[in-house]
Amino acid sequence: MPSQRSVLLEEYTWPEVETALEQGTRTVVVAVGAVEQHGPHLPLIMDTLAGDELARRIAEELGDALAAPTIRPGCSGHHMEFPGTITVPAETLMDVIRSYCRSLDEHGFEHVVLVPTHGGNFAPVNTVAPEIAREIDANVIAVADLHELMELQNEGLRAGGVEYEEPVIHAGAAETAVVLAVEEGLVRTDELEVGTEGEISTARLLSEGFAAITENGVLGDPREATQEAGEAILETVATAYAAQIEAERDAI
């Protein structure tokens, strides 16, 4: 049985979920993560680790929500030059998201929040969310603006005392900081390598693949990361997202 303070759906039994719904829990947060390369120093599961942690923090911030298990893998075809990456077609990911939403709707959740934590998942989430919303009774809220997420991550870096800006974020200071904050032992600190820095074409990354831009799979400089900055990033993003979700729920 989960502790009274747990918001993780996966730790509940079905009677406990039923009780939570009866007692006013109406929102469920679903992160959409990935299994893909993050340089020589971060685990393949980085985006899913971030999704787990953000969903938990958002649910706690809302106070009347649960965090569902993070969806994985995601749309990571542009990372396939790097061994270990697992990708699925956008149609497959969207079908999985539909299944999550339909299942949670059937049990009585009134708001299903989709939170992609991997860049390749933003377009599928934004495409499928309005379609699902027309099919089910629950309100489907997609918090899926990639540019906003990267701005919030850079804001978190600064709040954590790191004066380093990443125009496009992948396996650099921001994501390394997040893993340091969530599961420090998963960062191979002896393998920290600077990657490609400066302005980068997102269109080229997606069309030609990461290997066309960066040999080691890293954008930015992970050596700038700190655990304190990772905590600040998570707090910054979770707080901003929770406020957006509350506004969406209140607008209905």
N, C-alpha and C positions, 0 to 999 in steps of 0.2 A: 504493500500500500504506500502511495506517495505521501511525503510529509504534507502537512496542511498548507505549506507555503509553495509547494511544487506547482508549476504551471505546465509541465511537460505531459502532453496527452499520452505519450507512449508509456508512461509510468503508471497510468490509471488502469483500473479494471473497468469493465463495462458498467457495473452498477455505480461506480464512482463518477463516470462520465455522465450517466443519467442523472445522478444527484446534482452534479455541477450545473447541468442544464436547467434543472428544476429550481435551483437557487439563483439563477440569473446570469450564468455564464453564457453569453450569446455570440462571442467573437472567437474565431480561431485564426491563428497566424501561420501561414504556410510559406516557408522559405524555399527558393528554387535554386539549388546549388549545382555543383559539378564535380567531376573526377578528372582532373587534367594537370598537366605539368605547371609547376610554379618555380622554375629554376632549379639549380643544384642544391638549394638550401631549404626549400619548403616542401611539405608533403603534398601529394596529389589531391588530397582531400581538403585543401585550404578553403575553397569556396563553400564547402559544406560545413566545415567548422565555423566559419563566419555566419552562415545561415542559422545553424543551431543556436549560436550565442545571441544573434540579433533577434531571432524569433522569441527566445526566452525573455530577453530584456524588454522587448516591446510588449509582450503579454503582461509582464510584471508592471510596466509603466501604466498600461491601460487599467489594470486592477480587476478586470472582469473578463479575462480572456485566457485561452490556452494556446500553447505552441505545439503545432503538429510536427511529426517527423519531417525533416528536410527532404525534398525531392532530389534525387540524383540517379544517374548522371544527367548532364545537360547537353546543350548544343556546343560542342567543343571541337568541331571539325578543323578549325584554324590552328589547333595545337597538335594535330595528329603526327606531325614530324617528330614529336618527342615521345619516346616509349612510355607506356603506362596510361596515357590519356585514353579515356573511354568516352565516346560520343554517341548521341542518338539523333535521328532526324528531327527537325522542328515539329513535324506532324506527330511523331511519337511522343515528344515532350508535351505537346498540347493535349494529346489524348490522356496522358497521365494526369495532367492538371485538371482536365474535365472530370476524371474519375474521382480524384480527391474532392473536388468541389461538390459533385453529386452525392458522394457518400456523406460528407459532413452536413450538407443541406438536408438530406433525408433524416438525419438524427436530430435536427432541430436547431443547428447553429444558424443565426440570422445574418452574420457578417463573416465572409471568408476573405482574408487579407493575403494577397500574393506579394511576396518580397523576393525578387531575384537578386542573387549576390554574385552572379557571373555575367559578364558583359554579353555573351552570346545568347543569354536567356531573355534579355529584355524585349526584343522584338516578338518572340513567340508569346510571351506573357501579355504584352499589350495587344496582340492580335486576338488571342483566345478569350481574354477576360470579358469583353463586351458580349461575345457569343454565348459564353456560359451564363452570364447575367440574364440573358433572354430565355434561357432554358430552365432555370431553377428559381426557387422562391427567395433564396438567400441573396443578400447584397454582396457583389463581388468587388472588392477594392484592390486595385493594382497600384502598388507603390513602386513605380517602375520607370524612373527617369534616370538614365545612366549618368548624364552630365551632372545632375544634382547629387547623385551618390558620390561621384569623384570630388565634387566641390566640398561636400561634407567631410569626406575622408581627409582632404588637405586641411580643412578647418580644424579637424581633430588633431592632425599632426602639429599644427601651430599651437593649439591649446595644450598639447603635451610637451611643449618646449622644443619642438624640432622645426627649425626654420628651413624647410626644404619643400619645394613644390613639385608635384608630379602631374604633368598635363594629361597623361594616360596612365592609369594605375594597373600594374600587374607584377606581382612578385618583388616589388621594390620596397621602399621605406614603409608605406602605409600597410600593405598586407603582411609584411614581416612583423611589423609592430603588433598587428592584431593577433597573429599566431603566438607571439611572445606573451601576450596578455591572456590568451585562452589556454594554450598548452605549450609552455615554454620549451619543454623537452623535445618537441617535434622540430624545432629550428636547428639546422645543422650550422652552428655558428662558425665552424671551421671551413665552411664552403661558401661564405658570403662573397659574392662577386658583383661588381657594378655591371649593369646592363646598358642598353641603349637609352640615352638621356635626351631631353629636349622634346620639341614638337614632333608628333608622330601621326601619320595618316591612319585613322581608324578604318577607313574604307580599304586601304591596302592590307592592313592586318587581317581583315576578314576575307578578302578576296585571294590574297597570295599566301597567307599563313604567317604565323609568328616567326618561323625560321627565316623568312625573307627580311625580317627587321632586326632580329636579335639571335645571336648564335647560342647563347646560354638560356634563352627563354625568359629573360628578365628585362623589365623596363624600369629605369631609375636605379637608385643606389640603396640596397637593403642595409648597408652598413650604417645608415642614418637612423635606423629603427631603434626604438626603446620600448620597454614594457609599459612605461607610463603613457607614451604616445598611443599605444594600442588601446589602453583603457579609455583614453580621451576620445579616440575615434569611435569606439563602440558606444560610448555614452552619447556622443554628439549625434550619431546616426539614429540610435534608438529613440532618443528624445524627440528629434525632428520628425521621424516617421510616426511615432505615437501621436503627436499633435496633428499630423495630417489625417490619420485614421479617425481620431476623435471628431475632427471637423467633418469628414465624410459621413460618419455615423449620425452626427447631429443634423446634417443637411437633409436626411431622408424624411 
